[in-house]
Each structure stands twice: as C-alpha cells, then as structure tokens.
C-alpha cells in the first residue's frame, strides 16, 4: 500500500504552547566557581579515594602516638628487632602479625616467646627496642610538618615574587627573571646541603633549606599567568578607578589565579616530603631522638635483609603519601583548570 494514501485525523495533532515568559527561565541551579569545581572533583573517584586515604594517614599521624601507649624515643634494648605482633591477629597464620620470623638458619621462630615478652608491638621494634608504630606516625607528623612549612614558604614567596615581576614588567621583570635563572642553574641538592650545614639541624632549618630554591617554579608559573591577566578589562577598570598596584595585584589578579596556585601548591607538598625523606636517608636530616620517615627508612635499610619490616613500613607510608597527594592534585587540576573541562 502506498504511504501517501494514509490519512491521519487532525485531532491527533495539537499545536505546541510556547510561554514567552519562561523563555529565559534557568532550570539548572546556579553554581559559583568553587561549587562547580567540587562537583567535578566528586566525579573523580581516584581523587576522592586519595583524599579519604590521605585524611586517614594524617589523622593517624596525630593520634597514632597516643593510641599505642608507647613513647617514640623510649629505648628497651632487650626488646630490639622484634617482628610485628597484633592482638587478635596473631593466631591468623597467613598474616605477618604473629610475632614470628625466619632466623639465619632458615627456621621460623617466635621471637616473643624466645625472649619471654608479653607486650605487643604492632609494627615491631628497631635496633634500640623502640616501638616502630609510634615512631612511624611521629615521623609522618614531622615529615608532613616540614612539607607544609616548605609549601607555605614557597606559596608566599613564589606568588608574591611572580606577581610583582609579571605585573610591573620592564626592567624590574628582566632583573627578577635573571635572578630566578641563576637559582634554577644551581643544583637544588647543593643549595640544600650547604644550608643544612650552615644552620643547626632541625625542622625549621630543613624547611627553610627546602624553600631556598623551591619557590622558583611557583614564581615562574604565577608570572606567566599575571602577564595574561593584567591586560584584561577588569584590571584596566580597577586602574581607572584609581586603585593602588598592591590592591590590583592582591584583590583582583591573584584571586583569579587561585586554581593555578592551589594546583602548584598541592604538587609541591609531595615533592617536599620526598626530598626531606631523601635528605634524612643520606644522613642530613633530623637527629636522634627525633624521627622522620626518611630517618626511619635509613635505619631500616641497614638491617633490611634480616628485619625487612623495619624499612617496609615507613617506605609504604611514604609511598601512600606520594600517591595520594599526586592523585588529589591531578583531580584538582582537572576540576580547576578551564582548559581541562569538557
């Protein structure tokens, strides 16, 4: 049958009703920049998982030394090199928390029974009989403190330096950029070692040493962004209204660079953690009885073949911190950078 012969009754059709008063109605709720960024972060499962794990590690860094009931610096030489043993898990053979280890003869022995020890050391003990669980979380606390101090100094110095250089430009910008090029040309490790040798070993001295050249990357990124933003209309309007240079930089330009600044700061924290661990590993970090993750790895490395748990535990915490901070920084970059949006 020819389709042209099909007749459809007119009552099957109705004209569409268009209400002109609703033509500009917005059905989707209005979101500001940070609300939209948070929605994008929530969609990134890796970033959310990293945030949760990172918060757990940071929480353990502060409450871990308290719940263990042991001091991070108290020495009990008779309890040295004990393997991990945890209440309730010691009878599960496939978990490494039963207090046993393999001796040099290749025989598995229960070190706690051999030494007549009734206490439980969840991560074991080191060469001086100190509780590794307490020392790991105390070391995590100190490593995070050093990293956040270094990142804060990088943030303040780098953002201010880059903003001033990019905003004023000309001869001042030329001179300031030559200074940054000189600092970039000097190996960071050499500068840090010299600073630590000059200053007394400690948390503040290591944080300052990490910040000597650490701010240069932030300054270059901020300068590049300021060079783009300072020619836009809102900056010209602010100048026309007679606002000072300081007001234009800190109240109008830098708030528009918040996303870039946050992303670079998030990436600088794991770099500072790793570099502090490296300095402590080569013997230029904190001194006893203080501990950081780097010093714990250094101590565990000396007895790695006989007591591997002494190095594996702090190394695992460093790895978790590095991975979670970097994945969270990637998620923030995807959420805050307009170029990464769909």
N, C-alpha and C positions, 0 to 999 in steps of 0.2 A: 504494500500500500504506500502511496506517495505521501510523504510527511506534510506536503503543502496542503493536503486535504483535511488535516487535523484541525478542528476548531476548538478553541479554549474559551469558555464563558468569561465575560467581562467581570463577573463578580468574584473571580479568582484573584483579581489584582486590586491592590489598594495603593494610592499614592503615598509616598514617604512624607511624614510630617517633620519638617525641619524647624526647630525653635531657634530663631536667631539670637535670643537672649542667652542661650547656652553654648554659643559657638566658641567663646573664649574661656569656657569653664575648664579648669585643670583637674583631672580625675586623680592623677598621681600626687601623693603628698610631697610638698616642697622640702628639700633637704639641703642643708648647708654643706660646705666642702668637707668638714670632718665627719659628718654623718654619712655622707656618700662614701668616703674613704673607709669608714668602719664596716659598712655593708660589703665592700669589695674584699676587705681583709677576712671577713667571716666566711666568704665563699672559698677562700684558700685554705683547704684542710691542712696542708703542711704547715702553714704559718700558725694556725690555731693550735695544732698539736705541739709545735715548737714552743709556743707561748705557755701552754699548760706545763710542759716538762720543765721549761726554764723557771717558771714560778715555783715549782716543787723543789728544784735544786736550790734556788735562792732561799726558800723557806727552810730547807734542811741545813743550809749554811749557818742559819741563825739559831735554830732550835736543836740541831744535831748535837753540839757540845753539851747541851743541857740535858737531853734525854738519855745520854749514855751513862751519866753518873760518874764519869771519869775525867781526870784532868788531861789536857793535851801535852803538858810538859812534865808530869809526874813519871819518874823512872822506877821501874821494878825489874832489875836486871835478871832475876830468876825467872821472869815471865817472858824472856826475849824470844823472838821469832816464833810466836805461836800462830798456828793457822786459824782461819775464821771458825767460830762456833756460835750458833744462834739457838736460843731456846725454842723448842717446838719443831725445829727443822733439823736437829742433829741426828734424828733417827731415820731421816729420808736419805737413803744411800746414794741416790743419783744427784743430790745437791751437795755443793762443796762447803757445807756448813756443819760438818760433823766433827771437826777438830782433828782430822787425820791428815797425814802427809806421807809421801814416799821418801824413805831415807836414802842415803848414798848406796846402800846395798840393794836397793830396789824393792824393799819390803815396806808395806803400808803399816804405819803405827799410829796410835792415838797419843799425841803429844801431851794432851791434858792429863790423861791417866798416867802416863810415864812420869810426869813432873808432879803429880798429885795436886793439880789445880782445879778448884771447883768453880772459879769465875768464868764468865762468858765474855769473849772478845769478838764482837760481830764481824769485824774486818781483820782480826788478828792483831799482832803486836810487831813492833820494829826491833832493831838490834839492842835497844836500851829498855825494852819492855814497855814502851809507851803505846797506848791504845790508838790504833790506826784509824778507827771510825771517828774518834774525836778529832784527831789531827787532820783527817781529810776534810771534814766540814769546817774546822777552824781555818785550814789552809784555803778552802774555797772562799770563805768570808774575806780573808786578806787579799786573795787574788782579785776578787770582784771589787773590793775597795780600791785597790791600786788601779784597776782598769777604769773604773768610773771616775776616779780623780784625774787620770790621764785624759780621758774623753772629755771631761768638763773643761780642763785647761785648753785642750785642742779646740773645743767649741768656742770658748770665749775669745781666745787669741786669734784663731783662724778666721772666724766670722768677722770680727772687727777689722782685722788686717785686710782681708779680701774685700770687704765692703768699702773701706776707705780708699783702697787702691783703685778699685773699679769705678767708684763714684766720681772722684776728682780727676783721674786720668792724667794725661800730660806728663810733665817731668817727674812729678811725685810718683805716678804709677810706674814710670820707667825705672826709677831708683828702687822702689819697693820690689819690683819683679826681679831686678838683678840680685837683690839680697836673697830672695827665695831660690833663685837658680844656684847661688853659691851653696846654700844649705842643702839643696837636693843633691848637689855634686859630692857632698861629703857622706861617706857611708854611715848609715844610722848607727850601726853597731859600734863604730869607733867613737862617735859622739857620746853614746850612752855609757860606754865603758869609762871614758875619761870623766864624765860627770859623776859616776858612781865612785870612782877612785878619789875624786876631789871631795865629795860630800860623804858624810857618815852614812853607813848602810842603814836603811830603814824604809818604811812605807813611803814617806814624803819624798825622800831623795830618789827612790826608784820612779815614782810618779812624775816628778819633775824631769828626771833623765829621759823618760819615755816621751815627754812633751816637748823636748828641745827642738826636734825636727818634725814631730808628729802633726803639728798644726799646718804644715805647708800644704798638704793635699787639700784640706778643708779650705784654706785661703784661696787656692787657685780655682776651686770649683765655685766658691761664692763670688769671686771677682768676675768670672765668665758670665754668671747669671746676672750680676749687677750691671754689667755692660749692656745686656739686652734690655733689662727692665727700666733703666734710668732714662731711656728715650721715649717711654710710653706716656700717654696723655695724662694719667693721674699724677705722675711725678711733675710734669710741666704745670699742671693746675696747682699743685702744692707750692711750687716755686713762685707762681704768680700771686698766690695768697700771702707770700712773704714769710713762709716757714723757714726755719734755720736748716742748715745742712744736717745737723745732728737729728733733728726731728724728721726730716725726709728719709734719712737712712734707716733709723730705728723704728719709726712709726708707719712708714709707707712701703719702703723697699723690702726690708728683711722679713716682715710678716708674709709677703708674697713668695718668699723663698723658704718658708717653713718646711715644706715637704722635702726639698733637696737637703736642707740642713739636718733634718731628722734621719734621713736615709744614711747620709755620710757618717753621722754620729753612731748609728747602730752598727755600721760596718767597722768603725774604729774600735769598738769595745772588744770584740773577739780578737782583733789584731793585737790589742794591748795585753789581753790575757795570755795569748800565745807567746808574745815577746817577753813578758815577765817570767813565764814558765821557762823559756829558753835561757834567760839570764840566770835564774836560780839554778837551772840544771848545770850550767857551766861554772857555778860557784860564785857568781857576782850578785846574788840576790840576798834574801834575808838570812840572818844568822840565828843560830840556836839561842833560846828555845823557841823563837818564832818559827812559823812554818807557812809555806805557801804550796800550791800544787806542784810548782817546779822543784822546790826543795824535796818534797816527798817522792817525786819521780826519780830525782837524783839519788836519794837514799835507797830506794827500791832497786834501782839499776845495778847497784853494787852487789846485790845478793839475788839477782834475777834467776839464776839457774837453780838455786837451792830453795828460794822462797819467792816464787813469781807473784804471789798475791800482793806483796808489798809495793810492787810497781804497777800492776794491772789496775788496781782500784783507783789511785789518783789519775792514772792515764785515761781511764774510762770517763772520769768526771770531766777532765779537760776536753775530751772528745765530744761529750754531750753538750758542754757549754759552747764549744765552737760551732757545732752543727746547728743547735737551736737558735743561737744569735744570728747566724748567717741565713738560715731559712726564714726567720722572722723579718730580717732586713730585706730579703728578696720579696716577701709578701707586702711589706710596707712600700717598697719601690713600685711594685705593680699597682698598688692602690693609690699612691700619692702622685705618681708621675703621669701627667696627662697624655704623654706620648705612648704609654703602655696600655691605655684604655681602648676598649673595643669601639 
